[in-house]
Amino acid sequence: MTPAQGQVAVREVMDIRQAADYLGISGDTLYRYASEGFVPAFKLGNRWRFRKSLLDAWMDEKSGVTQPSQQIEEIEVDATAKKPVGRAR
């Protein structure tokens, strides 16, 4: 499918309108989030810009998704410890 057929190409660096569309929120909301430092953004001149890779990482962080490079901490279990006894039925 080409961009002309309805699929919009997402750029690495987006303006506020493109980033708002990508995130599925209004431009006004995204402008407020950027001004408050809630989303990763930077100003180029007097205009907000958003890096797709930083927005993706931010969304992963906020949604609790673990990055593949992060290792899950192993928990040691004592196999000889007694398990709690359940109530008889």
C-alpha positions as a Markdown table, in Angstrom:
| # | Residue | x | y | z |
|---|---|---|---|---|
| 1 | Met | 0.0 | 0.0 | 0.0 |
| 2 | Thr | 1.4 | 3.4 | -0.9 |
| 3 | Pro | 0.9 | 6.6 | 1.0 |
| 4 | Ala | -1.5 | 7.8 | -1.7 |
| 5 | Gln | -3.7 | 4.8 | -0.8 |
| 6 | Gly | -4.4 | 5.9 | 2.7 |
| 7 | Gln | -1.3 | 4.8 | 4.7 |
| 8 | Val | 0.6 | 7.7 | 6.1 |
| 9 | Ala | 4.4 | 7.5 | 6.2 |
| 10 | Val | 5.7 | 8.2 | 9.7 |
| 11 | Arg | 8.9 | 10.2 | 9.8 |
| 12 | Glu | 11.6 | 9.9 | 12.5 |
| 13 | Val | 11.2 | 13.6 | 13.3 |
| 14 | Met | 7.7 | 14.9 | 13.4 |
| 15 | Asp | 6.0 | 18.2 | 13.9 |
| 16 | Ile | 3.2 | 18.6 | 16.5 |
| 17 | Arg | 0.4 | 17.7 | 14.0 |
| 18 | Gln | 2.2 | 14.6 | 12.8 |
| 19 | Ala | 3.1 | 13.5 | 16.3 |
| 20 | Ala | -0.4 | 14.1 | 17.6 |
| 21 | Asp | -1.8 | 12.0 | 14.7 |
| 22 | Tyr | 0.7 | 9.3 | 15.5 |
| 23 | Leu | -0.2 | 9.2 | 19.2 |
| 24 | Gly | -3.9 | 9.6 | 18.5 |
| 25 | Ile | -4.4 | 12.7 | 20.6 |
| 26 | Ser | -5.2 | 16.3 | 19.8 |
| 27 | Gly | -2.5 | 18.8 | 18.8 |
| 28 | Asp | -3.6 | 21.0 | 21.8 |
| 29 | Thr | -3.1 | 18.2 | 24.2 |
| 30 | Leu | 0.3 | 17.3 | 22.8 |
| 31 | Tyr | 1.4 | 20.9 | 22.9 |
| 32 | Arg | 0.4 | 21.0 | 26.6 |
| 33 | Tyr | 2.3 | 17.7 | 27.3 |
| 34 | Ala | 5.4 | 19.0 | 25.5 |
| 35 | Ser | 5.3 | 22.3 | 27.3 |
| 36 | Glu | 5.0 | 20.5 | 30.7 |
| 37 | Gly | 7.8 | 18.1 | 29.8 |
| 38 | Phe | 5.4 | 15.1 | 30.0 |
| 39 | Val | 6.4 | 13.7 | 26.6 |
| 40 | Pro | 9.9 | 13.7 | 25.1 |
| 41 | Ala | 10.2 | 16.7 | 22.7 |
| 42 | Phe | 12.5 | 19.4 | 21.7 |
| 43 | Lys | 12.2 | 22.8 | 20.1 |
| 44 | Leu | 13.6 | 23.7 | 16.8 |
| 45 | Gly | 13.4 | 27.4 | 16.6 |
| 46 | Asn | 10.1 | 28.1 | 18.2 |
| 47 | Arg | 8.4 | 24.9 | 17.0 |
| 48 | Trp | 8.1 | 21.6 | 18.9 |
| 49 | Arg | 9.6 | 18.5 | 17.3 |
| 50 | Phe | 9.2 | 14.9 | 18.3 |
| 51 | Arg | 11.4 | 11.9 | 17.5 |
| 52 | Lys | 9.4 | 8.8 | 16.8 |
| 53 | Ser | 12.0 | 6.5 | 18.5 |
| 54 | Leu | 11.7 | 8.5 | 21.7 |
| 55 | Leu | 7.9 | 8.6 | 21.6 |
| 56 | Asp | 7.9 | 4.8 | 21.1 |
| 57 | Ala | 10.3 | 4.3 | 24.1 |
| 58 | Trp | 8.2 | 6.7 | 26.2 |
| 59 | Met | 5.0 | 4.8 | 25.3 |
| 60 | Asp | 6.7 | 1.5 | 26.2 |
| 61 | Glu | 7.8 | 2.9 | 29.5 |
| 62 | Lys | 4.4 | 4.3 | 30.4 |
| 63 | Ser | 2.6 | 1.1 | 29.4 |
| 64 | Gly | 5.0 | -1.2 | 31.3 |
| 65 | Val | 6.5 | -2.9 | 28.3 |
| 66 | Thr | 9.9 | -4.4 | 29.0 |
| 67 | Gln | 12.6 | -3.6 | 26.5 |
| 68 | Pro | 14.3 | -6.7 | 25.0 |
| 69 | Ser | 17.7 | -5.4 | 26.1 |
| 70 | Gln | 16.6 | -5.4 | 29.7 |
| 71 | Gln | 17.0 | -8.7 | 31.6 |
| 72 | Ile | 14.4 | -9.9 | 33.9 |
| 73 | Glu | 15.7 | -10.4 | 37.4 |
| 74 | Glu | 15.7 | -14.1 | 38.4 |
| 75 | Ile | 14.1 | -15.0 | 41.7 |
| 76 | Glu | 15.5 | -17.8 | 43.7 |
| 77 | Val | 13.0 | -20.2 | 45.2 |
| 78 | Asp | 13.8 | -22.6 | 48.0 |
| 79 | Ala | 12.4 | -25.9 | 46.8 |
| 80 | Thr | 12.6 | -27.4 | 50.3 |
| 81 | Ala | 10.5 | -24.7 | 51.9 |
| 82 | Lys | 7.0 | -25.9 | 53.0 |
| 83 | Lys | 4.1 | -24.6 | 51.0 |
| 84 | Pro | 1.1 | -23.1 | 52.9 |
| 85 | Val | -1.7 | -25.6 | 53.4 |
| 86 | Gly | -5.0 | -24.8 | 51.8 |
| 87 | Arg | -8.3 | -25.0 | 53.7 |
| 88 | Ala | -10.0 | -28.4 | 53.6 |
| 89 | Arg | -13.2 | -28.5 | 51.5 |
